[in-house]
Amino acid sequence: MQNDSDHFADRGVYIDKVGDPLSGHLFSLEGEKWRKLRAKLTPTFTSGKVKMMFDTVVKCSDDLILEMDKSVESSINIKDILARYTTDIIGNCAFGIECNSLKNPDNEFTRYLMKFFMRGFWKNIQGFFSFIAPNMARFCGVKEVEPDISRFFLKVVQDTVEFREKNNVYRKDFMHLLLQLKNRGKLVDDEKVLDDDNIKREVTLTTNELAAQAFVFFLGAFGTSSTTMAYCLFELASNPEIQERVRQEVNTVFTRYEGEFNYNGIMEMHYMERVINETLRKYPPHPGLNRICTKDYLVPGTDIVIEKGTKVMVPILGVQRDPEYYPDPEKFDPDRFTEVNKNKRHPFTFLPFGEGPRICIGVRFGMMQTKVGLSALLQSYKFSVSSKTKLPLKLDRRSFIMTTEGGIWLDYIKV
Ligand code: HEM
């Protein structure tokens, strides 16, 4: 994944940039095309750029609390509402639109999104086919994104691009950064999407390529962070002392910053970070990583050769629940992530964001929206596990992202 990553440079997943433009994104691109795009997109995820979007995330967390207030003192399927929170954030930050799925879950944007994720039996079979034999799937006309969904998201992006280019609109979001890459070939610390000559260009990205990146930011950010928050709240509800300790940290940091939600304050919540890491250990949203062997590889210390073209899976869930690395692995223990304890382990025993050159590009943004959401919730409510949750949690084997059968139901009261 790291030292020999040139043997496993790609994922070998479905891509059809022409027939299925939204599939031409960073996650699926290969070789030189991936390398160049990754280099261009990396600066859009620096701490400075993530900080720029902080206020938007806080605004969505305010909406989350308003919505949660409506069902206080009853049970809630926590993943559902958190998915609406992350939809609003990333709709704002990636597509530059206010989809308001918290206030109005039945809006057009969320409907198309749900249609993409709610895969029936045949869609799952097609997805599996695309995963194991992407070239054959493309040849057979299988699409990753169904044509009506693709048309909808492409139109949303085209309209936004046209409007912003025509009116030189500035918003603090990924769309602005992608537009600068498209028209100016690089990120510039100003509010303009076009160069001084005001001419629209396609320097680094075409409009369709830009749309594919906005789409993958959406796919990357939406399920992963809401899943992390849902499992985190489940563990906090099951471990009230840990819940109280995180709440105290949140309150202390808030007092330090005079009750303001602040990026630096969020970064100072170190205990919360340990709690999130322990959640990501026990429940990695992507339970496995995939690569395709791009150059024959002799497994060190053996005579086994992994041949070019072989697909490889790295079982994150298996590694992260292996008692050899994490004794008593079912126990939720954030202290596994103190600096001292972390240094005792091989670093690659913790892989929720992957590793090597293809590591998740959105780690900072993902952690930021997770911390903001959890801070807002823990400041407002005390959580306990509802009798509606089926214990022990059983993983849904049909889902690509880690999901629990029957959902995670929590009871909550105002603090
Ligand atoms: C808790 C939150 C998140 C988790 C657990 C997560 C996890 C992952 C994992 C496991 C990978 C594959 C890494 C590998 O193969 O080594 C990945 C890739 C990726 N993630 Fe995330 N992710 C999160 C948030 C985000 C966010 C917020 C974004 C964008 C806004 C994002 C965008 C991407 C992209 C574009 C890739 C493909 C990178 C490449 O191939 O160059 N992710 N993520």
Residues whose N, C-alpha, C, O or C-beta is under 5 A from the ligand:
A	BS01	HEM	L26 F27 R38 V216 F217 G220 A221 T224 S225 T228 P285 H286 L289 N290 L351 P352 F353 G354 E355 P357 R358 I359 C360 I361 G362 F365 G366
